[in-house]
């Protein structure tokens, strides 16, 4: 084995080791987050004893653990992973490091659906418990349908998807702003709270179904890692020379990314930073090989979401700062520091 091959194998082993360490750190932090909260009777040790069955919980402790903390932790892990994977896939297939899961207008479609339910009372599903979630999900799928139709045009380019996403964002933003202008104070407050992004809305049952959907889509994302590597190495011309159809791959990847994004933001509201930052942080660790970048981005996304939510619900407890706000406050400066450090 020559020196180049030896170095490649060694680097791959080191990178896989880093990914494994990040996974362990994220799992340990999730256990730590389970024991953090405003309840004085549920510290980390007591919480772990109740979970493994060593101690019996009273009704209040049981509700806090199984109805509040556990769904929140699981949603942070699954939601962060899904948005980070979607961001990595989109940045790879569009060849633009500044795109995120919100670029295609999926989040704007979800915001329009939520605004229609909150302000206008227009809901697809009549049940008040899931009306906003259903509206947000269905209207985000309308954007996915637009992406599918756009992908059937053979002349479409990567820039076309971005421009269409910007146009959808402006159009839906104008409609939502108009509804906000005529909304009552209570409706404005509810819509603003939805747009901040929060992990407290999904129940444990919702979170489990979301987890099944996201985990089921992850192997498909990994299947396209080689195609993304060819696009990243030499663009569309190089991809065609290796037997990859860039138009078809780009359409399929964007549909998958948009669908994963819509599943999450329909329940959580607008959470955008993690899908932009996690893939970049992963590139600083494992490089641009999508076989490693996709799982590393998922772990980074989960950790970012967990860390931001834990800080947001404990810093000024019992006041809870929405995770979307905390992600921007904590992640923005840290992300800038990493970029400046690597450039130096």
ABEGO torsion letter per residue (X at the ends): XBAAAAAAAAAAAAAAAAAAAAAAAAAAAAAAAAABEABAABBAAAAAAAAAGABBBBAAAAAAAAAAAAAAAAAAAAAAAAAAAAAAAAAAAAGBAABBAAAAGAAAAAAAAAAAAAAAGBBABABAAAAAAAAAAAAAAAAAAAAAAAAABAABBAAAAAAAAAAAAAAAAAAAAAAAAABBAAAAAAAAAAAAEBAAABBAAAAAAAAAAAAAAAAAAAAAAAAAAAAAAAEAAAAAAAGBBAAAAAAAAAAAAAAAAAAAAAAAEBBAAAAAAAAAAAAAAAEABAAAAAAAAAAAAAAAAAAAAAAAAAAAOABBBBAAAAAAAAAAAAAAAAAAAAAX
